[in-house]
């Protein structure tokens, strides 16, 4: 009897164990099933893309992003916003082409300007203004070229062509646009004066690049205004570029590069213009580059000084020496410029002719 009772107890125990094991198997799915993604049809997020050569990085680590590094959707959205800006007259393409800049005669420039009556009228008004202090009235574009020089008149034409394409979209921006126009004019004239002193090749090309350099600033100011951003402009090159990048996704220099490409302007003008905007983020060479190779840094210095002058932040030019300027931009650019270039910039700003133009 006892043996039969033991057999029954063992049988019941085995049945209970089988039942518990079966229940536990149902409660816990296999490990592979637990890790299977939900059937949503959505792919896993891609791994972050590596930064392309030349360096792109988020704003936080103090480097400048290239427009090629933007996600396709953001880049397209920015292009769509830029396409809302009026396109410039066709004459702009000829005016900034490297061949025209290098070899155009006075007669060819006069013919090009006269084909744009509004621009011709504005150039004539500017030439006859007290700014240039001419003793007798100038009555033709040819005379203007004779008195002021081909490069100065060409840059005046370029500024007015761009002004046609970049009207202030909002009355609140007119004062800022006027400041930027003055800055571009001063920068182009200063670069011509410095290039003449240093006998740099292609002085006309560099002055044209400086006028185009400010296009990105106009576009960035317009986009910031559209976002309701009324922050006061920062004049330091690095700080401003990073602030623009933080708010718009790109700095003004990169936006300007996109705009020049969108307008179909020559790459030979777009690339050096972009380089001027990026030079404040470059690692200084050791030793400094020779004069001709230091052109982007010289362009950035002319742009910085021009804007500080236009904003009345730099006024005592009769004693100005860039070698001793404590402004943030000089701290960044000075190591990239050989001493003769810095000396030529100071001498050009102290010239009576430059003082008259700036006045």
Secondary structure per residue as TSV (DSSP state, phi and psi in degrees):
chain	resnum	aa	ss	phi	psi
A	1	X	-	360.0	-42.7
A	2	X	H	-65.1	-39.0
A	3	X	H	-64.3	-38.9
A	4	X	H	-65.0	-39.1
A	5	X	H	-64.6	-39.2
A	6	X	H	-64.0	-41.2
A	7	X	H	-62.4	-40.7
A	8	X	H	-65.7	-43.5
A	9	X	H	-62.5	-43.0
A	10	X	H	-64.1	-37.0
A	11	X	H	-65.7	-44.6
A	12	X	H	-63.4	-40.7
A	13	X	H	-61.8	-42.6
A	14	X	H	-64.0	-39.5
A	15	X	H	-63.5	-41.9
A	16	X	H	-64.2	-41.3
A	17	X	H	-64.1	-41.8
A	18	X	H	-60.5	-40.5
A	19	X	H	-66.4	-42.0
A	20	X	H	-65.5	-43.0
A	21	X	H	-62.7	-40.9
A	22	X	H	-63.9	-41.4
A	23	X	H	-66.8	-42.9
A	24	X	H	-62.1	-37.4
A	25	X	H	-61.8	-35.7
A	26	X	H	-73.6	-32.5
A	27	X	H	-73.8	-28.8
A	28	X	S	-116.5	111.3
A	29	X	-	-68.8	159.8
A	30	X	-	-60.1	156.5
A	31	X	H	-61.2	-39.5
A	32	X	H	-62.2	-38.1
A	33	X	H	-68.6	-38.3
A	34	X	H	-64.0	-30.0
A	35	X	T	-93.6	-2.5
A	36	X	S	-70.3	131.5
A	37	X	-	-66.7	155.5
A	38	X	-	-63.1	147.2
A	39	X	S	-81.3	68.3
A	40	X	-	-97.8	-12.5
A	41	X	-	79.6	-1.1
A	42	X	-	-93.1	125.5
A	43	X	-	-70.6	157.3
A	44	X	-	-64.7	147.2
A	45	X	-	-60.5	140.6
A	46	X	-	-70.6	156.5
A	47	X	-	-69.7	150.6
A	48	X	-	-57.6	136.7
A	49	X	-	-72.9	147.4
A	50	X	-	-71.8	147.0
A	51	X	-	-67.4	134.5
A	52	X	-	-68.0	165.8
A	53	X	T	-61.1	138.4
A	54	X	T	107.5	-20.9
A	55	X	-	90.9	115.8
A	56	X	-	-130.9	148.9
A	57	X	-	-160.1	160.0
A	58	X	-	-61.5	160.5
A	59	X	G	-56.1	-34.0
A	60	X	G	-60.5	-28.8
A	61	X	G	-97.3	17.1
A	62	X	T	74.3	19.0
A	63	X	-	-111.7	163.6
A	64	X	-	-97.8	131.9
A	65	X	-	-86.2	142.2
A	66	X	-	-88.2	150.6
A	67	X	G	-67.1	-22.0
A	68	X	G	-66.2	-21.4
A	69	X	G	-85.9	-8.2
A	70	X	S	-66.0	144.4
A	71	X	-	-56.7	147.3
A	72	X	H	-54.9	-39.8
A	73	X	H	-66.5	-42.3
A	74	X	H	-68.0	-39.8
A	75	X	H	-64.6	-41.6
A	76	X	H	-65.3	-40.3
A	77	X	H	-63.4	-39.1
A	78	X	H	-67.7	-40.4
A	79	X	H	-62.0	-41.1
A	80	X	H	-61.4	-39.2
A	81	X	H	-65.8	-40.8
A	82	X	H	-67.9	-29.6
A	83	X	T	-71.1	-11.6
A	84	X	T	-75.9	-17.0
A	85	X	S	-74.8	144.7
A	86	X	-	-61.5	145.1
A	87	X	-	-81.1	146.5
A	88	X	-	-74.5	163.3
A	89	X	-	-61.1	157.1
A	90	X	T	-61.3	-28.1
A	91	X	H	-60.7	-23.4
A	92	X	H	-60.8	-40.6
A	93	X	H	-60.9	-42.1
A	94	X	H	-70.1	-38.9
A	95	X	H	-64.3	-33.1
A	96	X	H	-102.2	2.2
A	97	X	-	-66.0	137.0
A	98	X	H	-55.8	-35.7
A	99	X	H	-64.8	-43.3
A	100	X	H	-66.8	-43.0
A	101	X	H	-61.2	-39.8
A	102	X	H	-80.0	-32.2
A	103	X	H	-128.8	-1.0
A	104	X	-	-65.5	140.1
A	105	X	-	-89.3	170.0
A	106	X	H	-60.4	-39.6
A	107	X	H	-65.4	-40.4
A	108	X	H	-66.3	-39.6
A	109	X	H	-65.8	-43.7
A	110	X	H	-60.5	-41.0
A	111	X	H	-63.8	-41.3
A	112	X	H	-64.6	-43.3
A	113	X	H	-67.0	-41.5
A	114	X	H	-66.8	-19.0
A	115	X	T	-74.9	-10.2
A	116	X	S	-119.4	85.0
A	117	X	H	-56.2	-40.5
A	118	X	H	-64.1	-43.7
A	119	X	H	-66.5	-41.8
A	120	X	H	-60.1	-41.9
A	121	X	H	-64.1	-40.3
A	122	X	H	-69.5	-37.7
A	123	X	H	-63.9	-43.9
A	124	X	H	-63.3	-39.5
A	125	X	H	-63.9	-40.6
A	126	X	H	-66.7	-42.6
A	127	X	H	-62.7	-37.3
A	128	X	T	-88.8	5.0
A	129	X	S	-77.8	163.4
A	130	X	T	-60.6	-15.4
A	131	X	T	-53.3	-42.9
A	132	X	T	-96.5	-9.2
A	133	X	-	58.9	34.6
A	134	X	-	-72.4	142.6
A	135	X	S	-75.8	-28.8
A	136	X	S	-130.6	155.1
A	137	X	-	-66.4	140.2
A	138	X	-	-95.5	131.1
A	139	X	-	-114.0	-0.6
A	140	X	S	-149.2	159.2
A	141	X	H	-63.1	-36.9
A	142	X	H	-59.7	-42.6
A	143	X	H	-64.8	-40.3
A	144	X	H	-59.7	-40.9
A	145	X	H	-65.5	-39.3
A	146	X	H	-62.2	-44.2
A	147	X	H	-75.7	-43.5
A	148	X	H	-101.9	-18.7
A	149	X	-	98.9	149.6
A	150	X	H	-62.5	-42.7
A	151	X	H	-67.4	-40.5
A	152	X	H	-64.0	-44.9
A	153	X	H	-67.2	-39.3
A	154	X	H	-62.4	-40.7
A	155	X	H	-68.3	-35.2
A	156	X	H	-61.0	-44.1
A	157	X	H	-61.5	-44.4
A	158	X	H	-61.1	-45.1
A	159	X	H	-62.0	-40.8
A	160	X	H	-73.4	-34.1
A	161	X	H	-62.5	-43.1
A	162	X	H	-68.9	-32.8
A	163	X	H	-64.9	-33.4
A	164	X	H	-63.9	-34.6
A	165	X	H	-86.2	-16.7
A	166	X	-	-125.8	57.7
A	167	X	-	-69.6	149.0
A	168	X	-	-63.1	118.5
A	169	X	S	-74.4	-12.9
A	170	X	S	-142.1	136.4
A	171	X	G	-54.2	-30.1
A	172	X	G	-66.6	-18.5
A	173	X	G	-95.0	-6.2
A	174	X	H	-60.5	-43.8
A	175	X	H	-63.4	-42.3
A	176	X	H	-66.3	-40.2
A	177	X	H	-62.8	-43.1
A	178	X	H	-60.3	-40.2
A	179	X	H	-63.0	-41.9
A	180	X	H	-68.9	-36.2
A	181	X	H	-64.0	-43.0
A	182	X	H	-61.9	-40.6
A	183	X	H	-61.3	-44.7
A	184	X	H	-65.6	-37.6
A	185	X	H	-66.0	-45.4
A	186	X	H	-63.9	-43.5
A	187	X	H	-61.1	-43.1
A	188	X	H	-67.5	-40.7
A	189	X	H	-67.2	-41.6
A	190	X	H	-63.5	-41.4
A	191	X	H	-64.7	-37.6
A	192	X	H	-64.0	-42.4
A	193	X	H	-65.1	-41.5
A	194	X	H	-68.9	-43.3
A	195	X	H	-62.0	-36.2
A	196	X	H	-64.8	-42.9
A	197	X	H	-64.3	-39.1
A	198	X	H	-90.1	-5.3
A	199	X	T	55.4	46.1
A	200	X	-	-77.5	144.3
A	201	X	T	-73.4	149.8
A	202	X	T	56.2	48.8
A	203	X	H	-62.7	-36.6
A	204	X	H	-63.0	-40.1
A	205	X	H	-63.5	-41.4
A	206	X	H	-67.4	-39.8
A	207	X	H	-65.3	-35.4
A	208	X	H	-66.3	-42.4
A	209	X	H	-60.4	-34.4
A	210	X	H	-69.9	-38.0
A	211	X	H	-62.3	-44.8
A	212	X	H	-67.5	-29.5
A	213	X	H	-55.9	-35.3
A	214	X	T	-78.8	-9.8
A	215	X	H	-58.5	-42.7
A	216	X	H	-61.7	-33.4
A	217	X	H	-65.4	-44.3
A	218	X	H	-59.4	-46.2
A	219	X	H	-64.1	-42.6
A	220	X	H	-64.8	-42.8
A	221	X	H	-61.0	-40.9
A	222	X	H	-64.5	-44.4
A	223	X	H	-66.9	-38.8
A	224	X	H	-64.6	-40.5
A	225	X	H	-63.2	-39.3
A	226	X	H	-63.7	-26.7
A	227	X	T	-86.1	-1.0
A	228	X	T	79.2	20.0
A	229	X	-	-93.0	108.3
A	230	X	-	-105.1	25.9
A	231	X	-	-61.9	137.6
A	232	X	-	-62.5	139.8
A	233	X	-	-65.0	144.4
A	234	X	-	-100.3	135.8
A	235	X	-	-93.6	-18.4
A	236	X	S	-70.5	132.3
A	237	X	H	-58.4	-51.8
A	238	X	H	-67.8	-47.4
A	239	X	H	-62.1	-41.0
A	240	X	H	-67.7	-43.8
A	241	X	H	-60.8	-42.3
A	242	X	H	-69.2	-35.4
A	243	X	H	-65.7	-42.2
A	244	X	H	-63.1	-41.6
A	245	X	H	-63.7	-38.7
A	246	X	H	-63.8	-38.9
A	247	X	H	-89.6	-33.7
A	248	X	H	-110.9	-10.8
A	249	X	S	95.7	-23.4
A	250	X	S	-143.1	156.4
A	251	X	-	-79.0	167.2
A	252	X	H	-60.7	-36.7
A	253	X	H	-62.1	-41.3
A	254	X	H	-71.2	-37.2
A	255	X	H	-64.1	-41.5
A	256	X	H	-62.2	-38.6
A	257	X	H	-62.1	-44.3
A	258	X	H	-59.7	-41.8
A	259	X	H	-66.4	-43.5
A	260	X	H	-62.9	-38.4
A	261	X	H	-66.5	-41.1
A	262	X	H	-62.2	-36.7
A	263	X	T	-78.8	-8.2
A	264	X	T	75.7	25.8
A	265	X	-	-75.3	156.3
A	266	X	-	-59.6	139.4
A	267	X	H	-61.7	-28.7
A	268	X	H	-65.2	-18.1
A	269	X	H	-100.2	-36.3
A	270	X	H	-67.0	-45.0
A	271	X	H	-63.9	-48.4
A	272	X	H	-65.5	-32.0
A	273	X	H	-64.0	-41.9
A	274	X	H	-65.9	-36.8
A	275	X	H	-64.8	-36.7
A	276	X	H	-58.7	-42.0
A	277	X	H	-70.6	-25.7
A	278	X	H	-94.5	-11.3
A	279	X	G	-65.5	-26.7
A	280	X	G	-67.2	-13.3
A	281	X	G	-105.1	3.8
A	282	X	S	-79.4	153.2
A	283	X	-	-78.3	124.2
A	284	X	-	-60.0	136.4
A	285	X	-	-72.3	155.3
A	286	X	S	-129.1	113.6
A	287	X	S	-76.1	178.8
A	288	X	-	-57.4	153.2
A	289	X	-	-65.5	154.5
A	290	X	-	-64.8	166.5
A	291	X	T	-53.3	-50.1
A	292	X	G	-65.1	-35.0
A	293	X	G	-79.4	-12.4
A	294	X	G	-90.2	16.0
A	295	X	H	-58.4	-44.7
A	296	X	H	-59.9	-41.5
A	297	X	H	-66.3	-38.3
A	298	X	H	-64.7	-41.9
A	299	X	H	-61.3	-43.6
A	300	X	H	-64.1	-38.1
A	301	X	H	-65.5	-43.3
A	302	X	H	-61.3	-41.5
A	303	X	H	-64.3	-42.5
A	304	X	H	-64.8	-48.9
A	305	X	H	-63.1	-41.1
A	306	X	H	-60.7	-43.1
A	307	X	H	-70.0	-37.6
A	308	X	H	-63.7	-36.6
A	309	X	H	-68.2	-44.7
A	310	X	H	-63.1	-30.7
A	311	X	T	-91.2	5.8
A	312	X	T	63.7	27.0
A	313	X	S	-88.5	-18.8
A	314	X	-	-129.3	111.4
A	315	X	-	-124.4	-36.7
A	316	X	-	-83.3	74.6
A	317	X	G	-82.5	-19.7
A	318	X	G	-64.4	-21.4
A	319	X	G	-118.3	14.9
A	320	X	-	-75.1	134.4
A	321	X	-	-135.2	113.3
A	322	X	G	-62.8	-21.7
A	323	X	G	-62.8	-24.7
A	324	X	G	-115.2	8.5
A	325	X	-	-72.4	127.6
A	326	X	-	-92.9	2.7
A	327	X	S	-61.0	149.3
A	328	X	H	-55.3	-39.3
A	329	X	H	-63.4	-38.2
A	330	X	H	-68.7	-33.2
A	331	X	H	-61.8	-33.8
A	332	X	H	-82.8	-41.8
A	333	X	H	-89.1	-28.6
A	334	X	G	-56.2	-41.9
A	335	X	G	-63.8	-15.8
A	336	X	G	-97.2	1.0
A	337	X	S	-120.3	128.5
A	338	X	-	-68.0	152.4
A	339	X	H	-51.4	-40.2
A	340	X	H	-61.0	-33.1
A	341	X	H	-68.3	-46.0
A	342	X	H	-61.0	-42.3
A	343	X	H	-64.0	-38.9
A	344	X	H	-66.6	-36.8
A	345	X	H	-62.8	-47.2
A	346	X	H	-61.8	-43.4
A	347	X	H	-63.9	-39.3
A	348	X	H	-64.3	-40.2
A	349	X	H	-69.7	-26.2
A	350	X	H	-87.2	-7.2
A	351	X	S	-64.4	141.4
A	352	X	H	-57.6	-38.3
A	353	X	H	-62.5	-42.1
A	354	X	H	-67.7	-39.7
A	355	X	H	-60.4	-38.0
A	356	X	H	-67.0	-42.9
A	357	X	H	-63.4	-44.0
A	358	X	H	-67.1	-30.2
A	359	X	-	-64.6	360.0
